[in-house]
Amino acid sequence: MATRDVWLPLSSFKCPVNGCPGSLFPKNWVCEMDRTDMFISQNGTLCCGAGHIGRIIDWKFDCGSHGDHSVRRWQTPDLQGFTFALSHATQLTCSAGATWFSSLVVQLGSQYENNGSTYILQ
């Protein structure tokens, strides 16, 4: 049985791209298409305030530290990078609890076994 999504703001969240200098500084993520705040669920999905929604693996991130060229600017995090950023987002565990957090980690593991298309975050 699928669990109903519990959405939390993707705020004070470090860049999840492995090795990125932006991973040192938390930021509040917004959707590049409509500039609305981003949210994360325990079922491994991201959603913006305008309704763009998809699996975490399908989104690309731009923290401003990847360069200006479009090829380098938008990057998909690997499992290690996203898990590292997640480990610093203690507000998610405090807000939603350990069960929510562990469900998200399980979903991330499943997603990274199969890759898909990408969305863009900034």
Phi and psi restraints in degrees (value plus and minus 20) as a CYANA .aco file:
   2 ALA   PHI     -93.3   -53.3
   2 ALA   PSI     121.3   161.3
   3 THR   PHI    -107.6   -67.6
   3 THR   PSI     118.2   158.2
   4 ARG   PHI     -83.3   -43.3
   4 ARG   PSI     115.9   155.9
   5 ASP   PHI     -84.5   -44.5
   5 ASP   PSI     114.2   154.2
   6 VAL   PHI    -132.2   -92.2
   6 VAL   PSI      94.5   134.5
   7 TRP   PHI    -116.1   -76.1
   7 TRP   PSI     113.0   153.0
   8 LEU   PHI    -145.1  -105.1
   8 LEU   PSI     127.1   167.1
   9 PRO   PHI     -82.1   -42.1
   9 PRO   PSI     119.6   159.6
  10 LEU   PHI    -108.9   -68.9
  10 LEU   PSI      50.6    90.6
  11 SER   PHI    -140.2  -100.2
  11 SER   PSI     134.8   174.8
  12 SER   PHI      30.5    70.5
  12 SER   PSI      24.5    64.5
  13 PHE   PHI    -137.0   -97.0
  13 PHE   PSI     103.3   143.3
  14 LYS   PHI     -91.1   -51.1
  14 LYS   PSI     138.5   178.5
  15 CYS   PHI     -78.6   -38.6
  15 CYS   PSI     107.2   147.2
  16 PRO   PHI    -106.7   -66.7
  16 PRO   PSI     -15.3    24.7
  17 VAL   PHI     -99.3   -59.3
  17 VAL   PSI     100.7   140.7
  18 ASN   PHI     -76.5   -36.5
  18 ASN   PSI     106.2   146.2
  19 GLY   PHI      61.9   101.9
  19 GLY   PSI     -17.1    22.9
  20 CYS   PHI     -95.9   -55.9
  20 CYS   PSI     116.8   156.8
  21 PRO   PHI     -80.5   -40.5
  21 PRO   PSI     -45.1    -5.1
  22 GLY   PHI     -89.0   -49.0
  22 GLY   PSI     -31.1     8.9
  23 SER   PHI     -92.9   -52.9
  23 SER   PSI     -26.0    14.0
  24 LEU   PHI    -104.4   -64.4
  24 LEU   PSI     -40.1    -0.1
  25 PHE   PHI    -144.1  -104.1
  25 PHE   PSI      98.4   138.4
  26 PRO   PHI     -86.9   -46.9
  26 PRO   PSI     130.0   170.0
  27 LYS   PHI    -164.1  -124.1
  27 LYS   PSI     145.5   185.5
  28 ASN   PHI    -116.1   -76.1
  28 ASN   PSI      96.5   136.5
  29 TRP   PHI    -103.9   -63.9
  29 TRP   PSI     120.3   160.3
  30 VAL   PHI    -149.0  -109.0
  30 VAL   PSI     136.8   176.8
  31 CYS   PHI     -93.9   -53.9
  31 CYS   PSI     111.7   151.7
  32 GLU   PHI     -85.4   -45.4
  32 GLU   PSI     -51.1   -11.1
  33 MET   PHI     -94.2   -54.2
  33 MET   PSI     -55.7   -15.7
  34 ASP   PHI    -154.1  -114.1
  34 ASP   PSI     -17.6    22.4
  35 ARG   PHI      43.3    83.3
  35 ARG   PSI       4.0    44.0
  36 THR   PHI    -114.1   -74.1
  36 THR   PSI     136.7   176.7
  37 ASP   PHI     -80.8   -40.8
  37 ASP   PSI     130.9   170.9
  38 MET   PHI    -121.6   -81.6
  38 MET   PSI     131.5   171.5
  39 PHE   PHI    -153.5  -113.5
  39 PHE   PSI     133.5   173.5
  40 ILE   PHI    -145.8  -105.8
  40 ILE   PSI     122.5   162.5
  41 SER   PHI    -137.4   -97.4
  41 SER   PSI     143.1   183.1
  42 GLN   PHI     -90.5   -50.5
  42 GLN   PSI     -33.6     6.4
  43 ASN   PHI    -109.6   -69.6
  43 ASN   PSI      -7.6    32.4
  44 GLY   PHI      60.1   100.1
  44 GLY   PSI       9.2    49.2
  45 THR   PHI    -139.9   -99.9
  45 THR   PSI     131.8   171.8
  46 LEU   PHI    -135.1   -95.1
  46 LEU   PSI     128.8   168.8
  47 CYS   PHI    -168.0  -128.0
  47 CYS   PSI     123.9   163.9
  48 CYS   PHI    -123.7   -83.7
  48 CYS   PSI     150.4   190.4
  49 GLY   PHI     -83.0   -43.0
  49 GLY   PSI     -39.5     0.5
  50 ALA   PHI    -112.7   -72.7
  50 ALA   PSI     -24.1    15.9
  51 GLY   PHI      82.9   122.9
  51 GLY   PSI     -17.6    22.4
  52 HIS   PHI     -87.6   -47.6
  52 HIS   PSI     106.9   146.9
  53 ILE   PHI    -160.7  -120.7
  53 ILE   PSI     125.1   165.1
  54 GLY   PHI    -196.4  -156.4
  54 GLY   PSI     148.9   188.9
  55 ARG   PHI     -82.4   -42.4
  55 ARG   PSI     130.2   170.2
  56 ILE   PHI     -76.9   -36.9
  56 ILE   PSI     -61.5   -21.5
  57 ILE   PHI     -81.4   -41.4
  57 ILE   PSI     -41.4    -1.4
  58 ASP   PHI    -108.8   -68.8
  58 ASP   PSI     -23.4    16.6
  59 TRP   PHI    -119.1   -79.1
  59 TRP   PSI     130.2   170.2
  60 LYS   PHI    -131.9   -91.9
  60 LYS   PSI     132.3   172.3
  61 PHE   PHI    -140.6  -100.6
  61 PHE   PSI     124.7   164.7
  62 ASP   PHI    -155.2  -115.2
  62 ASP   PSI      84.3   124.3
  63 CYS   PHI    -110.5   -70.5
  63 CYS   PSI     -23.6    16.4
  64 GLY   PHI      76.1   116.1
  64 GLY   PSI     -23.8    16.2
  65 SER   PHI    -128.9   -88.9
  65 SER   PSI     -13.5    26.5
  66 HIS   PHI    -114.6   -74.6
  66 HIS   PSI     -23.6    16.4
  67 GLY   PHI      82.8   122.8
  67 GLY   PSI     154.5   194.5
  68 ASP   PHI    -116.3   -76.3
  68 ASP   PSI     -39.2     0.8
  69 HIS   PHI     -91.0   -51.0
  69 HIS   PSI     115.0   155.0
  70 SER   PHI     -79.4   -39.4
  70 SER   PSI     -48.7    -8.7
  71 VAL   PHI     -87.5   -47.5
  71 VAL   PSI     -58.8   -18.8
  72 ARG   PHI    -112.6   -72.6
  72 ARG   PSI     -45.6    -5.6
  73 ARG   PHI     -82.1   -42.1
  73 ARG   PSI     -68.3   -28.3
  74 TRP   PHI    -118.8   -78.8
  74 TRP   PSI      97.4   137.4
  75 GLN   PHI    -148.5  -108.5
  75 GLN   PSI     123.6   163.6
  76 THR   PHI    -112.4   -72.4
  76 THR   PSI     105.0   145.0
  77 PRO   PHI     -92.7   -52.7
  77 PRO   PSI     128.7   168.7
  78 ASP   PHI    -107.0   -67.0
  78 ASP   PSI     155.3   195.3
  79 LEU   PHI     -80.6   -40.6
  79 LEU   PSI     -60.8   -20.8
  80 GLN   PHI     -82.4   -42.4
  80 GLN   PSI     -66.6   -26.6
  81 GLY   PHI     -84.2   -44.2
  81 GLY   PSI     -63.9   -23.9
  82 PHE   PHI     -88.1   -48.1
  82 PHE   PSI     -59.8   -19.8
  83 THR   PHI     -85.3   -45.3
  83 THR   PSI     -58.2   -18.2
  84 PHE   PHI     -82.6   -42.6
  84 PHE   PSI     -67.3   -27.3
  85 ALA   PHI     -81.4   -41.4
  85 ALA   PSI     -60.6   -20.6
  86 LEU   PHI     -83.5   -43.5
  86 LEU   PSI     -56.9   -16.9
  87 SER   PHI     -86.6   -46.6
  87 SER   PSI     -41.3    -1.3
  88 HIS   PHI    -113.7   -73.7
  88 HIS   PSI     -26.6    13.4
  89 ALA   PHI    -112.9   -72.9
  89 ALA   PSI      43.7    83.7
  90 THR   PHI     -83.3   -43.3
  90 THR   PSI     -42.5    -2.5
  91 GLN   PHI     -83.3   -43.3
  91 GLN   PSI     -47.2    -7.2
  92 LEU   PHI     -87.6   -47.6
  92 LEU   PSI     -64.4   -24.4
  93 THR   PHI     -86.3   -46.3
  93 THR   PSI     -61.6   -21.6
  94 CYS   PHI     -86.3   -46.3
  94 CYS   PSI     -58.7   -18.7
  95 SER   PHI     -95.8   -55.8
  95 SER   PSI     -61.9   -21.9
  96 ALA   PHI    -127.0   -87.0
  96 ALA   PSI     -42.7    -2.7
  97 GLY   PHI      78.4   118.4
  97 GLY   PSI     148.6   188.6
  98 ALA   PHI     -86.6   -46.6
  98 ALA   PSI     -55.2   -15.2
  99 THR   PHI     -85.0   -45.0
  99 THR   PSI     -63.9   -23.9
 100 TRP   PHI     -79.2   -39.2
 100 TRP   PSI     -69.5   -29.5
 101 PHE   PHI     -82.0   -42.0
 101 PHE   PSI     -65.0   -25.0
 102 SER   PHI     -87.5   -47.5
 102 SER   PSI     -54.2   -14.2
 103 SER   PHI     -81.8   -41.8
 103 SER   PSI     -60.9   -20.9
 104 LEU   PHI     -83.3   -43.3
 104 LEU   PSI     -63.3   -23.3
 105 VAL   PHI     -82.0   -42.0
 105 VAL   PSI     -61.6   -21.6
 106 VAL   PHI     -82.9   -42.9
 106 VAL   PSI     -63.9   -23.9
 107 GLN   PHI     -83.4   -43.4
 107 GLN   PSI     -60.6   -20.6
 108 LEU   PHI     -79.9   -39.9
 108 LEU   PSI     -64.7   -24.7
 109 GLY   PHI     -77.9   -37.9
 109 GLY   PSI     -62.7   -22.7
 110 SER   PHI     -85.5   -45.5
 110 SER   PSI     -62.8   -22.8
 111 GLN   PHI     -85.0   -45.0
 111 GLN   PSI     -60.2   -20.2
 112 TYR   PHI     -93.5   -53.5
 112 TYR   PSI     -27.3    12.7
 113 GLU   PHI     -96.6   -56.6
 113 GLU   PSI     -45.4    -5.4
 114 ASN   PHI    -152.8  -112.8
 114 ASN   PSI     103.5   143.5
 115 ASN   PHI    -109.9   -69.9
 115 ASN   PSI     137.8   177.8
 116 GLY   PHI    -162.2  -122.2
 116 GLY   PSI    -175.1  -135.1
 117 SER   PHI     -97.5   -57.5
 117 SER   PSI    -198.8  -158.8
 118 THR   PHI    -152.4  -112.4
 118 THR   PSI     130.2   170.2
 119 TYR   PHI    -133.2   -93.2
 119 TYR   PSI     154.7   194.7
 120 ILE   PHI    -144.0  -104.0
 120 ILE   PSI     111.3   151.3
 121 LEU   PHI    -140.8  -100.8
 121 LEU   PSI     133.4   173.4
